[in-house]
Amino acid sequence: MLLAREKSQLLIVDVQDKLLSAISGKDRVVDRCVNLVLAARTLGIPITLSEQYPQGLGPTHDSIRDAFANDGLIVDKTEFSCVKNERLRDHLHDLRREGRTQVVIGGIEAHVCVTQTAMDLESQGFEAFVVADAVGSRSKASRKLALARMQKSGVDIVDLEMVLFEWMERAGTPEFKQLQALIK
């Protein structure tokens, strides 16, 4: 199943500074999450950010918040799976009722919150797409195991370019010209 912008929503999971400091490949994760947010905003795709216990772990990384520009919803949580948080679950399902059945996911940690969220989404009838180059864990081994486990359970594993090109569908459009810089 290809991604379609009119069926998609974007979920960025817990990319907070106090968590990021220990993440392997953290600069790549932040960069790809920023690009996902910018693309989603350009294409009119709803964006949701989750923050794991922000009182202790702080807010979402500044560059992602800047790209986000308050164009969506930010939800605090203490649950590992976003779907176990009532406000997040209700919001994701509200978007689903509007035809947004595909959830594109970036964030941390791949083997905890991202995996649990993606697998829970799949079990509730969503199509979960985890952006491999936009997720990270403290160890490379944990990230690798998470991606393999999610894929085995039916979660689609994609990368940033796959998401952008599938959302855009063709070259030569105003959106393509805007987003082309994110690919180079």
Phi, psi and omega in degrees: 000125176278153173287146175228132184301324182285347178255356189262155165220153182248134177234118175255121189257112163056041179272079185246145187305316183292336174275321184299326187305333182259002187276130175291127181074030186301324180295320177297315181300311181297313181302313181292323177294319176301313181296321176298316180295315179299317179296315180299316178298316181298323185264003177073031180265128181299141183239135174233134174246134172253149177229120180281115177039066184296339177299327180257329186255358178079177183278176173303144181312139185306318184294328177287318177299319179298315178295323181294319176050041180054033181256063183157207184237137172245129182233129173284147177210162170238346177288150177285311176280130176300330183288340178279347177273123187301315182295316178295313181301314180297319180295313180298320179289325175300315178295324178298318179297339176273006179098004181269076185271346181260124179247115177269128189236132168230162175137198185221161342276142185305319187272356180242269187296319181294311180300310182298320179295310183298316181291322176294320178299314179301319182291342179258014173092004174279165168256113181265133178236108180266127182273102189305320182276003177245015176233152180208164176223172177298321179244148177298324181296318179296319178297315181298314178299318180298313181298318179295316181295316180297316181299317179298330182272003175105359177284135177281130177256121184229177171236174185305313183296321177301314181299309185297313182293324177290320177296320184281328178070328182202160177274168174086357179272161176302322179295319179300316180297320178294317188270351181305324181296333180288340184269331184284000000 
